[in-house]
């Protein structure tokens, strides 16, 4: 997995945790940290997490061979 794939997956997981907090406890962690849902920085965080989630769709449909990198041995 490349660095951008790991970053996107991490951001998607953070977003999922935030949605879980909203669903179970009615607590929006991003809004609490960055000054409410309407704050500009909160909206940027939501947008970045959303883009990361969209990028993770491409990871879902990649063949297993592309995800697992096996180092080649020299002959």
C-alpha distances in whole Angstrom, upper triangle without the diagonal:
4,7,8,6,7,10,11,10,12,15,15,16,18,20,20,22,24,25,26,28,30,30,32,33,34,32,30,28,27,31,32,30,31,34,34,32,34,34,32,29,28,28,26,23,24,23,20,19,20,18,15,16,17,13,12,14,12,9,12,13,11,12,10,11,8,5,7,7,11,13,16,19,22,25
4,6,5,6,9,10,11,12,14,15,17,19,20,21,23,25,26,27,29,30,31,33,34,34,32,30,28,26,30,31,29,29,33,33,31,33,32,30,27,27,27,24,22,23,22,18,18,19,17,14,16,16,13,12,15,13,10,14,15,13,14,14,13,10,8,10,10,13,14,17,20,23,26
4,5,5,6,9,10,10,12,14,15,16,18,20,21,23,24,26,27,29,30,31,32,33,30,28,25,24,27,29,26,26,30,30,29,31,29,27,24,24,24,21,19,21,20,16,16,18,16,13,15,16,13,13,16,14,12,16,18,16,18,17,17,14,12,13,13,16,17,20,23,25,29
4,5,5,6,8,10,10,12,14,15,16,18,20,21,22,24,26,27,28,30,31,31,29,26,24,22,25,27,25,24,28,28,26,28,27,24,22,22,21,18,17,18,16,13,13,15,12,9,12,13,9,10,13,12,11,14,16,14,17,17,18,14,12,15,15,19,20,22,26,28,31
4,5,5,6,9,10,10,12,14,15,16,18,20,21,22,24,26,27,28,30,30,28,25,24,22,25,27,25,25,29,29,27,29,28,26,23,23,22,20,18,18,17,14,13,14,12,9,10,11,8,7,11,9,7,11,13,11,14,14,15,12,10,12,13,17,19,22,25,28,31
4,5,5,6,9,10,10,12,14,15,16,18,20,21,23,24,25,27,28,28,26,24,22,21,24,26,24,24,27,28,26,28,27,26,23,22,22,20,17,18,18,14,13,15,14,10,12,13,11,9,13,12,10,13,15,14,16,15,17,14,11,13,14,17,19,22,25,28,31
4,5,5,6,9,10,11,12,14,15,17,18,20,21,23,24,26,27,27,24,22,19,18,21,23,21,21,24,24,23,25,24,22,19,19,19,16,14,15,15,11,10,13,11,8,11,13,10,10,14,14,12,15,17,17,19,19,20,17,15,17,17,21,22,25,28,31,34
4,5,5,6,9,10,10,12,14,15,16,18,20,21,22,24,25,25,23,20,19,17,20,22,21,21,24,24,22,24,23,21,19,18,17,15,13,13,12,9,8,10,8,5,7,9,7,6,10,11,10,12,15,15,18,18,20,17,14,17,18,22,24,27,30,32,36
4,5,5,6,9,10,10,12,14,15,16,18,20,21,22,24,24,22,20,19,17,21,23,21,22,25,24,23,25,25,23,21,19,19,17,15,15,15,12,9,11,11,7,7,10,9,6,10,11,9,11,14,14,17,16,18,16,13,16,17,21,23,26,29,32,35
4,5,5,6,9,10,11,12,14,15,17,19,20,21,22,22,20,18,16,15,19,20,18,19,22,22,21,24,23,22,19,18,18,16,13,14,15,12,9,12,12,9,10,13,12,10,14,15,13,14,18,18,20,19,21,19,16,18,19,23,24,28,31,34,37
4,5,5,6,9,10,11,12,14,15,17,18,20,21,20,18,16,14,12,16,18,16,16,19,19,18,20,19,18,16,14,14,13,10,10,11,8,5,9,9,6,8,11,10,10,13,15,14,15,19,19,22,22,24,21,18,21,22,26,27,31,34,36,40
4,5,5,6,9,10,10,12,14,15,16,18,20,19,18,15,14,13,17,19,18,18,21,20,18,21,21,20,18,15,15,14,11,10,11,9,6,8,9,6,5,9,9,8,11,13,12,13,16,17,20,20,23,21,18,20,22,26,28,31,34,37,40
4,5,5,6,9,10,10,12,14,15,16,18,18,17,15,13,13,17,18,17,18,21,21,19,22,22,22,19,17,17,17,13,13,14,12,9,11,13,10,9,12,13,10,13,16,14,14,18,19,22,21,23,22,18,21,23,26,28,32,34,37,41
4,5,5,6,9,10,11,12,14,15,16,16,14,12,10,10,13,14,14,15,18,17,16,19,19,19,16,14,15,14,11,10,13,11,8,11,13,10,10,14,14,13,16,18,17,18,21,22,25,24,27,25,22,24,26,29,31,34,37,40,43
4,5,5,6,9,10,11,12,14,15,15,13,10,10,9,12,14,14,14,17,16,14,17,17,17,15,12,13,13,9,8,10,10,6,8,11,9,8,12,13,12,15,17,17,17,21,22,25,25,28,25,23,25,27,30,33,36,39,42,45
4,5,5,6,9,10,10,12,14,14,13,11,11,12,15,16,16,17,20,18,16,20,20,21,19,16,16,16,13,11,14,13,9,10,13,11,9,13,15,13,14,18,17,16,20,22,24,24,27,25,22,25,27,30,33,36,39,42,45
4,5,5,6,9,10,10,12,12,11,10,9,10,13,14,14,16,18,17,16,20,20,21,19,16,17,17,14,13,16,15,11,13,16,14,13,16,18,16,18,21,20,19,23,24,27,26,29,28,24,26,29,32,34,37,40,43,46
4,5,5,6,9,10,10,10,8,6,6,7,10,11,12,13,15,14,13,16,17,18,16,12,14,15,11,10,14,14,10,12,15,14,13,17,18,17,19,22,21,21,25,27,29,29,32,30,27,29,31,34,37,40,43,46,49
4,5,5,6,9,10,9,9,8,9,10,12,13,15,16,17,15,13,17,18,19,18,14,15,16,13,11,14,15,11,12,15,15,13,16,18,17,18,21,21,20,24,26,29,29,32,30,27,30,32,35,38,41,44,47,50
4,5,5,6,8,9,9,9,10,12,14,15,16,18,19,17,16,20,21,22,21,17,18,20,17,15,18,18,14,15,19,17,15,18,20,18,20,23,22,21,25,27,29,29,32,31,28,30,32,35,38,41,44,47,50
4,5,5,5,6,6,7,7,10,12,12,14,16,17,15,15,18,19,21,19,16,18,19,16,15,18,19,15,17,20,19,18,21,23,21,23,26,25,25,28,30,33,32,35,34,30,32,35,38,40,44,46,49,53
4,6,6,4,5,5,8,10,11,11,14,15,16,13,12,16,18,20,19,15,16,18,16,14,17,18,15,16,20,19,18,20,23,22,23,26,26,25,29,31,34,33,37,35,32,34,37,40,42,46,49,52,55
4,6,6,8,9,12,14,14,15,18,19,20,17,16,19,21,23,22,18,19,21,19,16,19,20,17,17,21,21,18,21,24,22,23,26,26,25,28,30,33,33,36,35,32,34,37,40,43,46,49,52,55
4,6,8,10,12,15,16,16,18,20,21,19,18,22,23,25,24,20,22,24,21,19,22,23,20,20,24,23,21,24,26,24,25,29,28,27,30,32,35,34,38,36,33,35,38,41,43,47,50,53,56
4,5,9,10,14,14,13,16,18,18,16,16,20,21,24,23,19,21,23,20,19,22,23,20,21,25,24,23,26,28,26,28,31,30,29,33,35,37,37,40,39,36,37,40,43,45,49,51,55,58
4,7,10,12,11,11,15,16,16,13,13,17,18,21,20,17,18,21,19,17,20,22,19,20,23,23,22,25,27,26,27,31,30,30,33,35,38,38,41,39,36,38,41,44,46,50,53,56,59
4,6,9,9,8,11,13,13,11,11,15,16,19,18,14,16,19,16,15,19,20,17,19,22,22,21,24,26,25,27,30,29,29,33,34,37,37,40,38,35,37,39,42,44,48,51,54,57
4,6,5,6,9,10,11,9,8,12,13,15,14,11,13,15,12,11,15,16,14,15,19,19,18,21,23,22,24,27,27,27,30,32,35,35,38,36,33,35,37,40,42,46,49,52,55
4,5,5,6,9,10,9,10,13,13,15,13,10,13,14,11,11,15,15,13,16,19,18,18,21,23,22,24,27,26,27,30,32,35,34,37,35,32,34,35,39,40,44,47,49,53
4,5,5,6,8,8,8,11,10,12,9,6,9,10,8,8,12,12,11,13,16,16,16,19,21,20,23,25,25,26,29,30,34,33,36,33,31,33,34,38,39,43,46,48,52
4,6,5,6,4,5,8,8,10,9,6,9,11,10,10,13,14,14,15,18,19,19,21,23,23,26,28,28,29,32,34,37,37,39,37,34,37,38,41,43,46,49,52,55
4,6,6,6,8,11,10,13,12,9,12,14,12,13,17,17,16,18,21,21,21,24,26,26,28,31,31,31,34,36,39,39,41,39,36,38,39,43,44,48,50,53,56
4,6,8,10,12,11,12,10,8,12,13,11,13,16,16,15,18,20,20,21,24,25,25,28,30,29,31,34,35,38,37,40,37,34,36,37,40,42,45,48,50,54
4,6,8,10,7,9,6,6,9,10,9,11,14,14,14,17,19,19,20,23,24,25,27,29,29,31,34,35,38,38,40,37,34,37,38,41,42,46,48,51,54
4,7,8,6,9,8,7,10,12,12,13,16,17,17,19,21,22,23,25,27,28,30,32,32,33,36,38,41,41,43,40,38,40,41,45,46,49,52,54,58
4,6,6,9,9,7,9,12,12,12,15,16,16,17,20,21,22,24,26,26,28,31,31,32,35,37,40,40,43,40,37,40,42,45,46,50,53,55,59
4,6,8,9,6,7,10,10,9,12,14,14,15,17,19,19,21,23,24,25,28,29,29,32,34,37,38,40,38,35,38,40,43,45,48,51,54,57
4,6,9,7,7,10,11,11,12,15,16,16,19,20,21,22,25,26,27,30,31,32,34,36,39,40,42,40,38,40,42,45,47,50,53,56,59
4,6,5,6,9,10,11,12,15,16,17,19,20,21,23,25,26,28,30,31,32,35,36,40,40,42,39,37,40,41,44,46,49,52,54,58
4,5,5,6,9,10,11,12,14,15,17,19,20,21,23,25,26,28,29,31,33,34,38,39,40,37,35,38,39,43,44,47,50,52,55
4,5,5,6,9,10,11,12,14,15,17,18,20,21,23,25,27,27,29,32,32,36,36,38,35,33,35,36,40,41,44,47,49,53
4,5,5,6,9,10,11,12,14,15,17,18,20,21,23,25,26,27,30,31,35,35,37,34,32,35,36,39,41,44,47,49,53
4,5,5,6,9,10,10,12,14,15,17,18,20,22,24,25,26,28,30,33,34,36,33,31,34,36,39,41,44,47,49,52
4,5,5,6,9,10,11,12,14,15,16,18,20,22,23,25,27,28,32,32,34,31,29,32,33,36,38,41,44,46,49
4,5,5,6,8,10,11,12,14,15,17,19,21,21,23,25,26,30,30,32,29,27,30,31,34,36,39,42,44,48
4,6,5,6,9,10,11,12,14,15,17,20,20,21,24,25,29,30,32,29,27,30,31,35,37,40,43,45,49
4,5,5,6,9,10,11,12,14,16,18,19,20,23,24,28,29,31,28,26,29,30,34,36,38,42,44,47
4,5,5,6,9,10,11,12,15,16,17,19,21,22,25,26,28,25,23,26,27,31,32,35,38,41,44
4,5,5,6,9,10,11,13,15,15,17,19,21,24,25,27,24,22,25,26,30,31,35,38,40,44
4,5,5,6,9,10,11,14,15,16,18,20,23,24,27,24,22,25,27,31,33,36,39,42,45
4,5,5,6,9,10,12,13,15,17,18,21,23,25,22,20,23,25,29,30,33,37,39,42
4,5,5,6,9,10,11,13,15,16,19,20,22,19,17,20,22,26,27,30,34,36,39
4,5,5,7,9,10,11,13,15,19,19,22,19,17,21,23,26,29,31,35,38,41
4,5,5,8,10,10,12,14,18,19,21,19,17,21,23,27,29,31,35,38,40
4,5,6,7,9,11,12,15,17,19,16,14,18,20,23,25,28,32,34,37
4,5,5,6,9,10,14,14,17,14,12,16,18,22,24,27,30,33,36
4,5,5,7,9,13,14,17,15,13,17,20,23,26,28,32,34,37
4,5,5,6,10,12,14,12,11,15,17,21,23,25,29,31,34
4,6,5,9,10,12,10,8,12,14,18,20,23,26,29,32
4,6,9,10,13,11,10,13,16,19,23,25,28,31,34
4,6,9,12,10,10,14,16,19,23,24,28,31,33
4,6,8,7,7,10,13,16,19,21,24,27,29
4,5,6,7,9,12,14,17,19,22,25,27
4,5,5,6,10,12,15,17,20,23,25
4,6,6,7,9,12,14,17,20,22
4,6,7,10,13,14,18,20,23
4,6,10,13,15,19,21,24
4,6,10,12,15,19,21
4,6,9,12,15,18
4,6,9,13,15
4,6,9,13
4,6,9
4,6
4
